[in-house]
């Protein structure tokens, strides 16, 4: 006779966690590259197209702001998330040792 309380048991092995950690890091690196390219395009529009005046100043300021706010931000978040995944698995492993 089965247990009346249904339970779903999820097993996440170290290989899965390691691969997901790597996926987060790669995604963060790719997003960082996209942001770098975006800022580079903004700067090229101003410099190479010979823009001047208020439009050029505003685009330059926007490029500076985008770079200061976004560069490495997503990369840092992905690195933190990967670290949190490892910490979570370590905590679960410790809790399992106490139970078993």
C-alpha positions as CSV (number, residue, x, y, z in Angstrom):
1,X,0.0,0.0,0.0
2,X,1.4,3.4,-1.0
3,X,1.9,6.4,1.1
4,X,-1.2,8.6,1.1
5,X,1.1,11.7,1.0
6,X,2.5,12.0,-2.5
7,X,6.1,13.1,-2.7
8,X,8.2,14.2,-5.6
9,X,11.8,13.4,-5.1
10,X,14.2,15.5,-7.1
11,X,17.8,14.4,-7.5
12,X,20.3,16.9,-8.8
13,X,23.7,15.6,-9.3
14,X,27.0,17.5,-9.3
15,X,27.3,17.1,-13.1
16,X,24.0,18.9,-13.6
17,X,24.8,21.6,-11.1
18,X,28.3,22.0,-12.7
19,X,26.8,22.4,-16.2
20,X,24.2,24.9,-15.0
21,X,26.9,26.9,-13.3
22,X,28.9,27.0,-16.5
23,X,25.7,28.0,-18.4
24,X,25.2,31.0,-16.1
25,X,28.8,32.1,-16.5
26,X,28.7,31.8,-20.3
27,X,25.4,33.7,-20.5
28,X,26.9,36.4,-18.3
29,X,30.0,36.7,-20.6
30,X,27.8,36.8,-23.7
31,X,25.6,39.5,-22.3
32,X,28.7,41.5,-21.3
33,X,30.0,41.2,-24.9
34,X,26.6,42.5,-26.2
35,X,26.7,45.5,-23.9
36,X,30.3,46.2,-24.9
37,X,29.4,46.1,-28.5
38,X,26.3,48.3,-28.0
39,X,28.3,51.0,-26.3
40,X,30.9,50.7,-29.0
41,X,28.3,51.2,-31.7
42,X,26.9,54.3,-29.9
43,X,30.4,55.8,-29.7
44,X,31.1,55.0,-33.4
45,X,27.8,56.7,-34.4
46,X,29.0,59.9,-32.7
47,X,32.7,59.8,-33.8
48,X,32.6,58.3,-37.3
49,X,29.4,59.9,-38.5
50,X,30.7,63.3,-37.6
51,X,27.7,64.2,-35.3
52,X,28.0,67.3,-33.4
53,X,25.9,69.5,-31.2
54,X,23.4,68.5,-28.5
55,X,22.6,65.2,-30.2
56,X,26.2,64.1,-30.2
57,X,26.6,65.2,-26.6
58,X,23.5,63.3,-25.4
59,X,24.5,60.1,-27.3
60,X,28.0,60.3,-25.7
61,X,26.5,60.8,-22.3
62,X,24.1,57.9,-22.9
63,X,27.0,55.7,-24.0
64,X,28.9,56.6,-20.8
65,X,25.9,55.9,-18.6
66,X,25.1,52.6,-20.3
67,X,28.7,51.5,-19.9
68,X,28.9,52.5,-16.3
69,X,25.6,50.9,-15.3
70,X,25.6,47.8,-17.5
71,X,29.2,46.8,-18.1
72,X,30.1,43.7,-16.0
73,X,26.8,44.0,-14.1
74,X,25.2,40.9,-15.7
75,X,28.6,39.1,-15.6
76,X,28.8,39.8,-11.9
77,X,25.2,38.6,-11.4
78,X,25.8,35.4,-13.3
79,X,29.0,34.7,-11.2
80,X,27.1,35.3,-8.0
81,X,24.3,33.0,-9.1
82,X,26.7,30.3,-10.0
83,X,28.3,30.7,-6.6
84,X,24.9,30.5,-4.9
85,X,24.2,27.3,-6.8
86,X,27.3,25.7,-5.4
87,X,26.6,27.0,-1.9
88,X,23.0,25.5,-2.1
89,X,24.3,22.1,-3.2
90,X,26.9,22.2,-0.4
91,X,24.2,23.0,2.2
92,X,22.0,20.2,0.9
93,X,24.9,17.8,1.0
94,X,25.6,18.8,4.6
95,X,22.0,18.4,5.6
96,X,21.8,15.0,3.9
97,X,24.9,13.9,5.9
98,X,23.1,14.8,9.2
99,X,19.9,12.9,8.1
100,X,21.7,9.8,6.9
